[in-house]
Amino acid sequence: MKKIISIILTLSLFVACLAAVGCGKEPSAEAIILKNAPTVTSEYGEDLKIADDGVLSVKYSKDKKAEVKVTLKMIDVSSFNKKSVEEQTLKINYGGKSVAFTVKLVRKASSVSIKEAPTVTSVYTEVPFAIADDGVLSVNYVGGESDEIKITPDMIDKTSVDITSTAEQDVKVLYGGKSATFKVKLIFEEENNEGEVKTFRFEAEDAELEDQASTEYCGGQKRADGSEEQCVKNLFLSSVGGKVTFRITSNKKTQAKITFCISKQINGHHVLDDMSTLTVNGKTVDTGITLDPGDNTGGWWDWQTYEVEAVLHLIRGENVIEFATNEMSGKAHYDAAGGKNLNYIELATTGTLAWAKKAA
């Protein structure tokens, strides 16, 4: 009898263990996103080593989400070449899904010099400094070997560049503990607001989403092609909040007006700036929006558009527009049972805009 009871107890514990997705077994994931790539701490010639700063955003079944630390065991090191100074792509595997990140080992140098200065592609002031891939660095390694390698953006010491200055500057290239410089002179560009004002729409579900932000269908709304419209939810329903990032390019330095399309609220706090932050190229913009509470009939599929009074200043090239909520924005959390879903943003400007949608 005791033996039977022991067997039953063992089986019960086994079933409970499986149900809890525990017992050391890695749970299955529906999707993973690399929130922060791990820092590679190994030097040239060493096996792969990483710091403990890598983080995965994981989506499980039933819309459950969590952040998981990246460990060395998760990384497929079969393709890792410890004696290469070229950029390498490695895979992180977790829960049956995989995501890639890049690794570049640096070999210690005794001296470096610029053989071919890279072409500066960000020729105007106030534009993030960028270079083409045509620069060449001559390197003498510790131990006597030498080589010529491509100058890549990660080698540029951004602190050596003043993107607000039109004076000639020395841009520093760092590699293997040594440095060399090349000269650059940026051009000042006046803000150009001439031309016809056009409106460009950017759907929130196609933007980069972080933390609790996720997508769902918008109550039967249809797109122009007949497919069902989506929106971004869960921005306000937890203290963590979320972030929606739009990366939008402009063909010139110009002004723009932004409009939000947000669902009406059954209840919850209504002053948007109290619980969210809008930033454009790192600068905070007050929206001045007070959300329409609705009338208890439309729920979170009853949409309202809000034009922000403040003028946005776009730069030539990529503009980063971020909308963060609750803890992600540093603001206090307010309960909002009505939803506060984000449908899209629109920018009205004389520039020509385009954007990089998130990977499917």
C-alpha positions in Angstrom: 0.0 0.0 0.0 2.8 2.4 0.9 4.5 1.6 -2.5 1.3 2.5 -4.4 0.9 5.7 -2.4 4.6 6.6 -3.2 4.0 5.9 -6.9 0.9 8.1 -7.0 2.7 10.9 -5.1 5.6 10.8 -7.6 3.3 10.9 -10.6 1.4 13.8 -9.0 4.6 15.8 -8.5 5.6 15.0 -12.1 2.3 16.3 -13.5 2.4 19.4 -11.3 6.0 20.1 -12.5 5.0 19.9 -16.1 1.9 22.1 -15.5 4.1 24.8 -13.9 6.5 24.9 -16.8 9.2 24.3 -14.3 11.6 21.5 -13.4 14.4 23.3 -15.2 12.7 22.9 -18.6 12.8 26.0 -20.8 9.3 27.2 -21.5 8.1 27.6 -25.1 8.0 31.1 -26.5 5.7 32.5 -29.2 8.2 35.3 -30.0 11.4 36.8 -28.7 13.0 40.2 -29.3 16.6 41.1 -28.4 16.0 44.1 -26.1 19.7 44.5 -25.3 22.5 42.6 -26.9 25.1 41.0 -24.6 28.4 42.8 -24.4 31.2 40.5 -25.6 34.1 40.5 -23.1 36.4 38.0 -24.9 39.5 39.3 -26.6 40.9 38.3 -30.0 41.9 34.6 -29.9 39.7 33.7 -26.8 36.6 31.6 -26.7 33.3 33.6 -26.6 32.6 35.3 -23.2 29.8 37.7 -22.5 28.7 40.1 -19.8 25.4 39.6 -18.0 23.8 42.7 -19.6 22.0 40.8 -22.5 18.2 40.9 -22.2 15.4 39.1 -24.2 11.8 40.3 -24.3 9.8 37.1 -24.5 6.2 36.6 -25.4 4.6 33.4 -24.1 1.1 32.0 -24.8 -2.0 33.9 -23.7 -0.1 37.2 -24.3 2.1 36.7 -21.2 5.5 38.6 -21.4 8.7 38.6 -19.5 12.3 39.7 -19.7 15.0 36.9 -19.7 18.7 37.4 -19.2 20.9 36.1 -22.1 23.3 33.4 -21.0 26.2 31.9 -22.8 24.3 28.6 -23.1 21.7 30.3 -25.2 24.2 31.3 -27.9 25.1 29.1 -30.8 28.9 29.4 -30.8 29.4 26.9 -33.7 30.0 29.7 -36.2 32.1 31.9 -33.9 35.6 32.6 -35.2 37.8 33.7 -32.3 40.6 34.8 -34.7 38.5 37.1 -36.9 38.3 40.9 -36.7 35.4 41.0 -39.1 31.8 41.4 -37.9 30.2 38.0 -37.1 26.5 37.2 -36.7 25.6 34.8 -33.9 22.2 33.3 -32.9 20.5 33.3 -29.5 18.1 30.4 -29.0 15.4 30.5 -26.4 12.0 28.7 -26.1 12.2 27.3 -29.6 12.8 30.7 -31.2 16.0 32.5 -32.2 17.3 36.0 -32.7 20.6 37.2 -34.1 23.2 39.7 -32.8 26.5 40.8 -34.2 30.0 40.4 -32.7 33.2 42.1 -33.6 36.5 41.2 -31.8 39.2 43.8 -31.5 42.9 42.8 -31.7 45.4 44.9 -29.7 47.4 47.3 -31.9 50.8 48.9 -31.5 49.9 51.7 -33.9 47.1 52.7 -36.4 46.9 55.3 -39.2 44.3 56.4 -41.7 45.0 55.0 -45.2 41.7 56.2 -46.7 39.5 58.6 -44.8 35.8 57.5 -44.9 33.3 59.6 -46.8 31.1 61.5 -44.3 27.5 61.0 -45.3 26.0 63.3 -42.7 27.3 66.4 -44.3 24.9 68.8 -42.5 25.0 70.1 -38.9 22.6 68.6 -36.3 22.4 65.3 -38.2 23.8 62.2 -36.3 27.3 61.6 -37.6 27.5 58.9 -40.2 30.1 57.5 -42.6 30.2 55.4 -45.7 32.1 52.0 -45.7 35.0 53.2 -47.9 37.4 54.2 -45.1 40.6 52.1 -44.6 42.7 51.9 -41.4 46.3 50.6 -41.5 47.0 48.6 -38.3 50.2 47.3 -36.8 49.3 44.6 -34.2 51.1 43.8 -31.0 53.3 40.9 -31.9 54.5 42.3 -35.3 51.7 41.5 -37.8 50.0 44.2 -39.8 46.8 44.6 -41.8 44.4 47.0 -43.4 40.8 46.9 -42.1 37.6 48.8 -42.9 36.7 51.8 -40.8 33.3 51.1 -39.4 30.9 53.4 -37.5 31.6 51.7 -34.1 35.3 52.8 -34.4 34.3 56.5 -34.5 34.7 58.4 -31.2 31.4 60.3 -31.4 32.6 62.6 -28.5 35.2 64.0 -30.9 32.6 65.4 -33.2 30.5 68.5 -32.6 27.6 68.1 -35.0 26.5 71.7 -34.3 29.8 73.2 -35.6 30.7 74.3 -39.1 34.4 74.6 -38.2 36.9 72.0 -39.5 37.3 69.2 -36.9 39.5 66.2 -36.3 37.4 63.0 -36.0 39.0 60.3 -33.9 39.1 56.7 -35.0 39.7 54.2 -32.2 41.0 50.6 -32.6 42.9 48.2 -30.5 43.7 50.7 -27.9 45.2 53.2 -30.4 43.7 56.2 -32.3 44.1 58.2 -35.5 42.2 61.2 -36.9 40.7 62.5 -40.1 39.3 65.9 -40.9 35.7 66.9 -41.5 33.8 70.2 -42.1 30.0 70.2 -41.7 27.6 72.4 -43.6 24.9 74.4 -41.8 21.4 73.8 -43.3 18.5 76.3 -42.8 15.1 74.9 -41.9 13.1 74.7 -45.2 9.3 74.9 -44.9 8.6 75.9 -48.4 6.2 73.8 -50.6 2.9 72.1 -50.3 2.0 70.6 -46.9 1.2 66.9 -47.1 0.1 64.5 -44.5 1.8 61.1 -43.9 0.3 58.4 -41.8 2.4 55.9 -39.8 0.5 52.9 -38.3 1.4 52.1 -34.7 1.4 48.4 -35.2 4.2 48.7 -37.8 6.4 50.7 -35.3 9.0 49.2 -32.9 7.2 48.0 -29.7 8.8 47.5 -26.3 7.7 46.0 -23.0 3.9 45.7 -22.6 3.0 47.3 -26.0 1.5 44.7 -28.3 -0.9 44.6 -31.3 -4.5 43.6 -31.8 -7.2 44.1 -34.3 -9.2 47.3 -34.1 -12.8 46.2 -33.7 -13.5 45.4 -37.4 -11.9 48.5 -39.0 -10.7 47.9 -42.5 -7.6 49.1 -44.4 -7.7 50.3 -48.0 -6.8 46.8 -49.2 -9.6 45.2 -47.3 -7.5 43.7 -44.5 -8.4 44.3 -40.9 -6.9 47.2 -39.2 -4.6 46.8 -36.2 -3.6 49.0 -33.3 -1.3 49.0 -30.2 -2.7 48.0 -26.9 -1.5 47.5 -23.3 0.3 50.9 -23.2 -1.5 52.0 -20.0 -3.0 48.9 -18.4 0.1 48.0 -16.3 2.5 50.0 -14.3 5.4 49.0 -16.6 3.8 50.7 -19.6 5.4 50.4 -23.0 7.1 52.3 -25.8 6.3 52.8 -29.5 9.2 54.0 -31.7 8.8 55.4 -35.2 11.9 55.8 -37.3 11.0 58.3 -40.0 13.3 59.8 -42.7 12.8 63.3 -44.1 14.4 64.6 -47.3 15.1 68.0 -45.7 15.4 69.8 -42.4 11.8 71.1 -41.8 8.9 71.5 -39.5 6.0 69.2 -38.9 2.8 68.9 -37.0 1.9 65.6 -35.3 -1.6 64.1 -34.8 -2.4 61.1 -32.6 -5.3 58.7 -33.1 -6.1 57.3 -29.7 -9.2 55.5 -28.5 -11.7 57.2 -26.2 -11.8 56.2 -22.6 -14.5 54.7 -20.5 -12.6 55.7 -17.3 -9.1 56.3 -16.1 -6.8 59.4 -16.1 -7.2 61.7 -19.1 -4.2 64.1 -19.2 -1.8 62.4 -21.5 1.4 64.2 -20.5 0.8 63.0 -16.9 1.4 59.4 -17.9 3.4 59.5 -21.1 6.3 61.2 -22.9 6.7 62.1 -26.5 10.3 62.6 -27.7 11.5 63.7 -31.1 15.2 63.1 -31.7 15.8 62.9 -28.0 13.9 66.2 -27.2 10.7 66.0 -25.1 7.6 67.5 -26.7 4.5 68.4 -24.5 1.4 67.2 -26.3 -1.1 69.2 -24.2 -3.7 66.4 -25.0 -6.6 65.7 -22.7 -8.2 62.5 -23.8 -11.9 62.2 -24.6 -13.5 59.9 -22.0 -16.3 58.7 -24.4 -19.8 57.9 -23.3 -19.5 54.2 -22.1 -20.8 52.9 -25.5 -17.8 53.0 -27.9 -15.3 51.4 -25.6 -11.7 51.3 -26.9 -12.7 51.1 -30.6 -14.2 54.6 -30.5 -11.3 56.6 -32.0 -10.5 60.3 -31.5 -7.7 62.3 -33.2 -5.7 64.9 -31.4 -3.4 67.4 -33.0 -0.4 68.5 -30.9 -0.1 72.3 -30.8 3.7 72.2 -30.5 5.7 72.2 -33.8 8.1 69.4 -34.4 11.5 70.1 -35.9 12.7 67.3 -38.2 16.2 66.8 -39.4 17.4 65.7 -42.8 17.6 61.9 -42.6 16.3 59.7 -39.9 14.1 61.1 -37.1 13.3 59.0 -34.1 9.9 59.6 -32.6 9.2 57.8 -29.3 5.9 57.5 -27.4 6.5 56.0 -24.0 4.0 55.4 -21.2 3.9 54.8 -17.4 7.3 53.5 -16.0 8.8 53.5 -19.5 8.3 57.3 -19.6 9.2 57.9 -16.0 5.7 59.2 -15.3 3.2 58.0 -12.6 0.9 55.1 -13.5 -2.9 55.6 -13.7 -5.4 52.9 -14.0 -7.2 53.0 -17.3 -9.7 50.2 -17.7 -11.0 51.8 -20.9 -7.8 50.9 -22.8 -6.1 54.0 -24.4 -5.1 52.1 -27.5 -2.9 53.8 -30.1 -4.0 53.5 -33.7 -1.6 55.7 -35.7 0.2 59.0 -35.9 0.2 61.5 -38.7 2.8 64.1 -39.7 1.9 67.2 -41.7 4.9 68.7 -43.4 6.3 70.1 -46.6 9.0 67.5 -46.5 8.9 64.0 -48.1 8.7 61.4 -45.4 9.3 57.6 -45.4 10.0 55.1 -42.7 11.4 51.8 -41.8 8.7 49.5 -40.5 9.6 46.9 -37.9 10.5 43.4 -39.2 7.5 41.1 -39.6 
